[in-house]
Amino acid sequence: MTEPILSATGLEKGFFGVTVLKGVGIELYPGTVHGLVGENGAGKSTLMKILAGVYVRDAGEVTFDGTVVNHTHPLQAMRAGVATVFQEFNLLPERSVAENVFLGREPRKHGFVDNAGMARKTGELLAELGIDFIDPSSRVGTLSVAEQQIVEITKALSFDAKVISMDEPTAALADNEVELLYGIIERLKARGVAILYVSHRLKEIFDLCDTITVLKDGALVSSGPAADLTTDELVRRMVGRSISTFFPPALDGTVVGDTRLAVEGGGNAYISDVDLDLRAGEIVGIAGLQGSGRTELAEALFGAAPFTRGSVTLDGSRVTLTSPRTSVRAGIALITEDRKAQGLALNQSVLDNALLVIRAVFPNRNRVARQDVPGVLSSLEISSQGTGQEVQFLSGGNQQKVVLAKWLATRPRVVVLDEPTRGIDVGAKVAVYNLMRELAHSGVAILMISSELPEVIGMSDRILVMHDGRIEAELDAGSSEEAVLSAATGTLRTTEGEVTL
């Protein structure tokens, strides 16, 4: 049997007297993908950072390529052949792709930086990944997120990395970009690179990984072949309960009431002929492929990209949603897809973030809100060191809860959730689902946009499917993934055959 290129045993790490990693071990083999899963706080990031040289372990041993190593700096680990692609890229946006790939070790010719040689070598590395659409001379700041991720992977290849760790690599990628990453991973495997893959997306874990290691509360739960696990069993090991409890049913006493929000013939430059009604106490799911108009619909309802055609009524009264401020005043809340860029002030406290909208739109409510918000934060079970802690230091799941708290403080009548569980662990997802059920029980109308079909199907009372900027179909709760995808691609299947719309 092939020897592992990297093995770790008995790893321990603590911060301020709290042990966050307890005797964990892992083995990575050449040409394989090793999945690392667990809830936020399970110890995944700590383990990755020890292997990357960001943290120095308190105990345990790491062996790389047959030699015991003690990397104390990321550059030291990179030079040895252990590279990490973190969620937050380590790139200089004003420099070129080639300059970023060879930063600090630029090839020289006659005493000067060999820019032509550097660009040529970068092009060769990109070609090895099957990438022909990134110019080595392009400024990194002009690249998409997916392209910047490719630059990070190319940098790792330039160090001749034998191990590459990837931290939530698809968190900010579109569906077609995810497929591109899959192809790059296959090429890396063919080169004999061992890949440590950390993701909350269980489909990706099963699609890509040969082996899966599960951590919980800083300890090793299991490690073994992916083929030996089912999704339900993996979730049970991660959170201690079955996936069947993921999508909670409507709370007793929840009543779907009168129409709360109605759109007739709504349209703008991005969406057309939208007819939509949301009723009090109802959760309506929006499905569709990337570019179908889902986010554009959310932005229109929120007044960020207002409707230029059609009419909108809220609780029977005609409203004109010309800006986010008018929508908020009307009682509409939007939980955006990108919580870090659009939903939070990362260097401000939990309390300040929870009061952001109140201070901006309802300043006369500020005193009352300051008294109410701690209770809202407590009800959401946000794990922090207190309301004064900066949001940037919270886990993804807790950051999402702060975004929710910010909007709950406004007491909305309609809540639009755009990818509400993207990038958060399974435990935090359940907390969001429970909150949605509680909001519906209180009479709030909810519109949920999601790329995860099980989520749409499991949480929705009705499903609207968008295609090419229009609502293509309305499906009942519990409809099959096939039915949703057929509508999303503009094709509905009937018992008589296939009907193209």
C-alpha positions in Angstrom: 0.0 0.0 0.0 1.2 3.5 -0.8 2.7 5.4 2.1 1.0 8.6 3.2 2.7 11.8 2.0 1.6 13.5 5.2 0.5 12.1 8.5 -0.4 13.7 11.8 -0.9 12.0 15.1 -2.0 13.2 18.5 -2.3 16.9 17.5 -3.4 19.2 20.3 -3.9 22.9 20.4 -5.3 25.3 22.9 -6.0 29.0 23.2 -6.2 31.0 26.5 -6.5 27.7 28.4 -9.2 26.2 26.2 -8.3 23.1 24.3 -9.7 23.3 20.8 -8.0 20.2 19.3 -7.7 17.0 21.3 -5.4 14.3 20.0 -6.4 14.5 16.4 -4.7 12.5 13.6 -5.0 12.4 9.8 -3.3 10.8 6.9 -3.1 12.2 3.3 -2.2 10.0 0.4 -0.8 11.0 -3.0 -3.4 11.4 -5.8 -6.4 11.4 -3.4 -8.9 13.9 -2.0 -9.4 13.7 1.7 -12.5 15.4 3.0 -12.5 17.1 6.4 -15.9 17.9 7.8 -17.6 19.0 11.1 -19.6 21.8 12.5 -18.2 25.3 13.1 -16.0 25.0 16.1 -15.2 21.3 15.5 -11.5 22.1 15.0 -11.2 21.9 11.2 -9.6 25.3 10.7 -7.2 24.7 13.7 -6.0 21.5 12.1 -5.6 23.1 8.7 -3.6 26.0 10.2 -1.3 23.6 12.1 -0.5 21.8 8.9 -0.1 25.1 7.0 2.4 26.5 9.6 0.0 29.2 10.8 -0.3 27.7 14.3 2.3 25.8 16.2 0.9 22.6 17.8 1.0 22.1 21.5 1.5 18.4 21.2 1.6 15.6 18.6 3.7 14.9 15.5 3.5 15.8 11.8 5.4 13.7 9.3 5.8 14.9 5.7 7.4 12.8 3.0 8.9 10.5 5.6 10.4 13.3 7.8 9.1 14.7 11.1 8.4 18.5 10.5 7.6 21.4 12.6 6.5 24.2 10.3 6.2 27.5 12.2 5.4 29.8 9.2 3.2 29.4 6.1 6.1 30.2 3.8 8.2 27.5 5.4 5.4 25.0 4.8 4.9 26.2 1.2 8.6 25.8 0.5 8.5 22.3 1.9 5.6 21.4 -0.4 2.5 21.9 1.9 0.2 24.6 0.5 -3.1 26.0 1.7 -5.8 27.9 -0.3 -7.7 29.7 2.4 -11.2 31.3 2.0 -9.6 34.7 2.2 -7.1 34.8 -0.6 -3.5 36.0 0.0 -3.1 38.0 -3.2 -2.0 41.5 -4.1 -4.8 43.0 -6.3 -2.6 45.6 -8.0 0.0 43.2 -9.2 -0.2 40.8 -12.1 -1.1 37.1 -12.0 2.6 36.2 -12.6 3.9 38.6 -9.9 1.5 37.1 -7.4 2.5 33.5 -8.3 6.2 34.2 -7.8 5.9 36.9 -5.2 9.2 37.2 -3.2 11.0 34.7 -5.4 10.9 36.4 -8.8 13.2 34.8 -11.4 16.1 37.0 -12.4 18.1 37.5 -15.5 21.3 39.6 -15.5 20.4 40.9 -12.1 17.0 42.1 -13.1 13.5 40.6 -12.6 12.8 38.4 -15.6 9.2 39.4 -16.3 9.0 37.6 -19.6 10.3 34.4 -18.0 8.0 34.7 -15.0 5.0 35.2 -17.3 6.1 32.1 -19.4 6.5 29.9 -16.3 3.1 31.1 -15.0 1.5 30.3 -18.4 3.0 26.8 -18.2 1.6 26.2 -14.7 -1.9 27.4 -15.8 -1.7 25.1 -18.8 -1.0 22.2 -16.5 -4.3 23.0 -14.8 -6.1 23.2 -18.2 -6.6 26.9 -17.9 -6.2 29.0 -21.1 -8.4 32.0 -20.2 -6.2 33.7 -17.6 -3.5 36.0 -18.9 -0.4 35.9 -16.7 0.0 39.7 -17.2 -3.6 40.4 -16.1 -4.0 42.5 -12.9 -5.4 40.2 -10.2 -7.8 42.8 -9.0 -9.7 42.5 -12.3 -10.2 38.7 -12.0 -13.3 37.0 -10.7 -13.3 35.1 -7.4 -13.0 31.8 -9.3 -10.1 33.1 -11.3 -8.3 34.4 -8.2 -8.7 31.0 -6.6 -7.0 29.5 -9.7 -4.1 31.9 -9.1 -3.8 30.7 -5.5 -3.7 27.1 -6.8 -1.2 28.0 -9.4 1.0 29.6 -6.8 0.9 26.3 -4.8 1.9 24.4 -8.0 4.8 26.8 -8.4 6.2 25.6 -5.1 5.8 22.0 -6.4 3.3 21.3 -3.7 2.7 17.7 -2.8 -0.2 18.6 -0.4 -2.8 21.3 -1.1 -5.4 22.1 1.5 -8.6 23.9 0.3 -10.8 25.7 2.8 -14.4 26.0 1.6 -13.2 26.5 -2.0 -16.7 26.8 -3.6 -18.3 29.1 -1.0 -18.3 32.1 -3.4 -18.5 30.2 -6.7 -21.3 29.9 -9.3 -22.3 26.5 -10.4 -20.3 26.6 -13.7 -17.2 27.7 -11.7 -17.7 24.7 -9.3 -17.5 22.4 -12.3 -14.2 24.1 -13.3 -12.8 23.5 -9.8 -13.8 19.8 -10.0 -11.8 19.6 -13.3 -8.7 21.2 -11.7 -8.9 18.9 -8.7 -8.9 15.9 -11.1 -5.8 17.3 -12.8 -4.1 17.8 -9.4 -4.9 14.2 -8.4 -3.4 13.0 -11.7 -0.2 14.8 -10.8 -0.1 12.8 -7.5 -1.0 15.8 -5.3 -2.8 15.0 -2.0 -5.7 17.3 -1.4 -7.3 18.1 1.9 -10.8 19.4 1.1 -12.8 21.3 3.7 -16.5 22.0 2.9 -19.9 22.3 4.4 -21.4 21.1 1.1 -21.9 17.4 1.6 -22.6 16.8 -2.1 -19.1 18.0 -2.9 -17.6 15.9 -0.2 -19.2 12.8 -1.7 -18.5 13.9 -5.3 -14.8 14.5 -4.8 -13.4 12.7 -1.7 -11.9 9.3 -1.4 -11.7 9.5 2.4 -13.7 11.5 4.9 -12.5 12.5 8.4 -15.1 13.8 10.8 -14.3 16.1 13.7 -16.6 17.1 16.6 -15.8 19.4 19.5 -12.1 19.3 18.7 -11.9 15.5 18.7 -11.7 12.8 16.0 -15.1 11.0 15.4 -14.1 8.8 12.5 -11.9 8.6 9.4 -12.4 6.1 6.6 -13.5 5.6 3.0 -16.2 7.8 1.6 -17.8 4.8 0.0 -18.6 3.4 3.5 -20.8 6.4 4.4 -24.2 7.7 3.5 -25.2 11.3 3.7 -27.5 10.5 6.7 -24.7 8.7 8.6 -22.2 11.5 7.9 -24.6 14.1 9.2 -25.3 11.9 12.3 -21.5 11.7 13.0 -21.1 15.5 12.6 -24.0 16.8 14.6 -25.3 13.8 16.6 -28.7 13.6 14.8 -30.2 12.3 11.5 -30.6 14.4 8.4 -34.3 13.7 8.6 -34.4 16.3 11.4 -32.8 18.9 9.1 -35.9 20.4 7.8 -38.3 21.1 10.7 -42.1 21.0 10.0 -44.3 24.0 10.4 -44.9 24.8 14.1 -48.2 23.8 15.6 -50.6 26.7 15.1 -49.0 28.1 12.1 -51.7 29.5 9.8 -51.3 30.6 6.2 -53.2 33.8 6.1 -54.1 36.6 3.7 -51.8 37.8 1.0 -49.1 39.9 2.5 -47.1 40.9 -0.6 -48.3 40.8 -4.2 -46.5 41.7 -7.4 -48.4 41.9 -10.8 -46.5 42.2 -14.0 -43.3 43.2 -12.3 -40.2 43.8 -14.4 -37.0 45.8 -14.9 -33.9 45.4 -17.0 -33.2 41.9 -15.6 -36.6 40.3 -14.9 -40.0 40.3 -16.7 -43.7 39.6 -16.1 -43.3 38.6 -12.5 -46.6 37.6 -10.9 -46.0 36.8 -7.2 -48.0 36.6 -4.1 -46.7 35.8 -0.6 -49.1 35.1 2.2 -48.7 35.6 5.9 -47.2 32.5 7.6 -46.0 31.1 4.3 -42.5 30.1 3.2 -42.2 30.3 -0.6 -39.0 28.9 -2.2 -37.4 30.3 -5.3 -35.3 27.9 -7.3 -33.4 28.4 -10.6 -30.0 28.1 -12.2 -27.3 30.8 -11.9 -28.4 33.8 -13.9 -32.1 32.9 -13.9 -33.0 36.1 -12.1 -33.4 34.9 -8.5 -31.2 37.5 -6.9 -32.5 40.2 -9.3 -36.0 39.5 -8.0 -34.8 39.9 -4.4 -33.1 43.2 -5.3 -36.3 44.5 -7.0 -38.4 43.7 -4.0 -35.8 45.4 -1.8 -35.7 48.5 -4.0 -32.0 48.0 -4.8 -32.8 47.5 -8.5 -36.5 48.7 -8.5 -39.3 47.4 -10.6 -39.8 49.7 -13.6 -43.0 47.9 -14.7 -46.0 46.4 -12.8 -47.4 47.0 -9.4 -46.6 45.9 -5.8 -49.1 45.8 -2.9 -48.3 45.1 0.7 -51.2 44.0 3.0 -53.6 45.3 0.3 -52.1 48.8 -0.1 -50.2 49.8 -3.2 -46.5 50.6 -2.5 -43.6 51.9 -4.6 -40.3 50.4 -3.7 -37.8 52.8 -5.1 -34.9 52.2 -2.7 -33.8 49.9 0.1 -34.9 52.6 2.6 -38.5 52.7 1.2 -38.6 48.9 1.3 -37.4 48.7 4.9 -39.9 51.3 5.9 -42.6 49.2 4.2 -41.6 46.2 6.3 -39.4 44.3 3.9 -36.1 42.7 5.0 -33.4 41.2 2.8 -30.8 38.8 4.0 -28.2 39.1 1.3 -26.2 36.3 -0.3 -22.8 37.7 0.6 -23.0 38.4 4.3 -19.5 39.7 4.6 -19.5 42.2 1.8 -23.2 43.3 2.0 -24.6 42.2 5.4 -22.1 43.1 8.0 -19.6 45.7 9.2 -16.9 43.2 10.1 -14.8 45.5 12.3 -17.8 46.6 14.4 -19.3 44.8 17.4 -22.2 42.3 17.4 -24.4 44.9 19.1 -23.5 47.6 16.6 -24.2 45.3 13.7 -27.6 44.3 15.1 -28.5 48.0 15.3 -27.2 49.0 11.8 -30.6 49.1 10.1 -32.4 50.7 13.1 -29.9 53.5 13.3 -30.0 54.1 9.6 -33.7 53.9 8.9 -35.6 54.1 12.3 -33.4 56.3 14.5 -36.4 57.1 16.7 -36.5 53.4 17.7 -32.8 53.3 18.7 -33.4 53.5 22.5 -36.0 50.7 22.5 -34.1 48.6 20.1 -30.9 48.7 22.3 -33.1 47.2 25.0 -34.6 44.6 22.8 -31.6 43.5 20.7 -29.8 41.6 23.5 -32.9 39.4 23.8 -33.0 38.8 20.1 -29.3 37.9 20.1 -29.9 35.5 23.0 -32.9 33.8 21.3 -30.7 33.2 18.2 -28.1 31.5 20.5 -25.2 33.4 19.0 -22.0 32.1 20.3 -19.7 35.0 21.1 -17.6 36.6 23.9 -20.4 39.2 24.3 -22.2 41.8 22.3 -19.0 43.9 22.2 -17.0 41.3 20.3 -16.1 42.3 16.7 -18.2 40.3 14.2 -15.1 39.4 12.1 -14.0 37.0 14.8 -17.3 35.0 14.8 -17.8 31.8 12.9 -19.8 31.9 9.6 -22.9 30.5 11.2 -22.8 33.1 14.0 -22.2 35.9 11.5 -25.3 34.8 9.7 -27.3 34.9 12.9 -26.1 38.5 13.5 -27.4 39.4 10.0 -30.7 37.9 11.0 -30.8 39.7 14.3 -30.2 43.0 12.4 -33.3 42.5 10.4 -35.4 41.0 13.2 -34.9 44.2 15.1 -36.9 46.0 12.4 -39.9 43.7 13.0 -40.4 43.0 9.3 -43.6 41.8 7.6 -41.8 40.2 4.7 -38.4 38.5 4.9 -36.5 37.7 1.7 -33.6 35.3 2.3 -31.0 35.0 -0.5 -28.9 31.8 0.0 -29.5 32.0 3.8 -27.3 28.9 4.7 -24.4 29.3 2.2 -21.1 28.6 3.9 -22.4 27.6 7.3 -22.3 24.2 8.9 -25.2 21.8 9.3 -25.9 22.7 12.9 -26.2 26.4 12.1 -28.4 25.6 9.1 -30.9 23.9 11.4 -30.9 27.0 13.6 -31.8 29.1 10.6 -34.5 26.7 9.5 -36.0 26.8 13.0 -36.0 30.6 13.0 -37.8 30.6 9.6 -40.5 28.4 11.1 -40.8 30.7 14.1 -41.1 33.7 11.8 -43.8 32.0 9.7 -45.7 31.1 12.9 -45.7 34.8 13.9 -47.3 35.7 10.6 -44.2 36.9 8.6 -44.2 36.0 4.9 -40.9 34.5 3.8 -39.4 34.3 0.3 -36.3 31.9 0.3 -33.9 31.8 -2.6 -31.5 28.8 -2.6 -29.3 26.9 -4.9 -29.6 23.8 -2.7 -32.6 21.8 -4.0 -33.1 19.7 -0.8 -33.3 23.0 1.1 -35.9 24.4 -1.2 -38.0 21.3 -1.3 -37.6 20.6 2.5 -38.6 24.1 3.7 -41.1 25.5 1.1 -44.9 25.6 1.2 -44.7 26.4 -2.5 -41.9 26.4 -5.0 -41.5 29.0 -7.7 -38.9 28.2 -10.4 -37.2 31.0 -12.4 -35.8 30.7 -15.9 -34.4 33.5 -18.1 -35.7 36.3 -15.8 -39.2 34.9 -15.5 -41.2 32.7 -13.1 -41.4 29.6 -15.2 -43.4 27.3 -12.9 -45.1 27.0 -9.6 -44.7 23.6 -7.9 -46.2 22.0 -4.8 -44.4 21.4 -1.6 -42.4 18.2 -1.7 -41.9 18.2 -5.5 -39.1 16.2 -6.9 -35.6 17.5 -7.7 -36.2 16.4 -11.3 -39.4 18.5 -11.5 -37.6 21.6 -10.2 -34.6 21.1 -12.5 -36.8 20.5 -15.5 -38.6 23.8 -14.9 -35.2 25.6 -14.2 -33.9 24.5 -17.6 -37.0 25.6 -19.4 -38.3 22.1 -19.9 -41.2 20.5 -18.1 -41.7 16.7 -18.1 -45.2 15.4 -18.3 -46.6 11.9 -18.5 -46.9 12.2 -22.2 -43.2 13.2 -22.6 -41.1 16.3 -22.7 -42.5 19.7 -23.3 -40.2 22.6 -24.1 -41.5 25.9 -22.8 
